Amino acid sequence: AQSVAQPEDQVNVAEGNPLTVKCTYSVSGNPYLFWYVQYPNRGLQFLLKYITGDNLVKGSYGFEAEFNKSQTSFHLKKPSALVSDSALYFCAVSGYNQGGKLIFGQGTELSVKP
Amino acid sequence: GAGVSQSPSNKVTEKGKDVELRCDPISGHTALYWYRQRLGQGLEFLIYFQGNSAPDKSGLPSDRFSAERTGESVSTLTIQRTQQEDSAVYLCASSPTRRVGTQYFGPGTRLLVL
């Protein structure tokens, strides 16, 4: 069965510092991996995805993520955090022949303080 | 262009009543997904439509839940005899491809069952 784990409920970072939001996954076959962000009272916004190719994926708002097959991880990173990055971040996975349906992690609340 | 829209944005109902939630996908998107997000939790997959193929209903939690979609247009999610545990935000997403593609989410319908 497919699953996603986001081991941290909350991540606190000072503005200007690098941030990492962790994600590990379990899926049969090659994974398709996604990061979404949810701002308060708003829907989910797509940040980036890994389907195939380069393990380092760059996305919206300066975020990037690295696919690590051996560690089954897809951590989200940003070199310099902004207060406006504070939001709820979700990692999601889909597997081959799953029709694209996503299995989501529980979410990580990112708080960036000035 | 217009994104995914959902209506109503909020719905309060009494236990035992039926409710109908509506999703208008992005025009031309062949795939449509419904998810449920309970308070403080990640998203749970409910059902997936792809063109005229039979829907994937594997995520529906009980036979009180059903959904329809006509062609590649509007979808409705119906919950019969609502229970308090049905209280959640119901999110709809659409995707332009038959394969694993980026899903674009609507703002959700917040359902409260009293």
Interface residues (C-beta under 8 A of the other chain):
Chain A: V4 Y32 F34 Y36 R42 G43 L44 Q45 F46 K49 I51 F90 A92 S94 Q98 G99 G100 K101 L102 I103 F104 G105 Q106 G107
Chain B: V4 A31 Y33 Y35 Q41 G42 L43 E44 F45 Y48 Q50 D56 G59 L91 A93 S95 T97 R99 V100 G101 T102 Q103 Y104 F105 G106 P107 G108
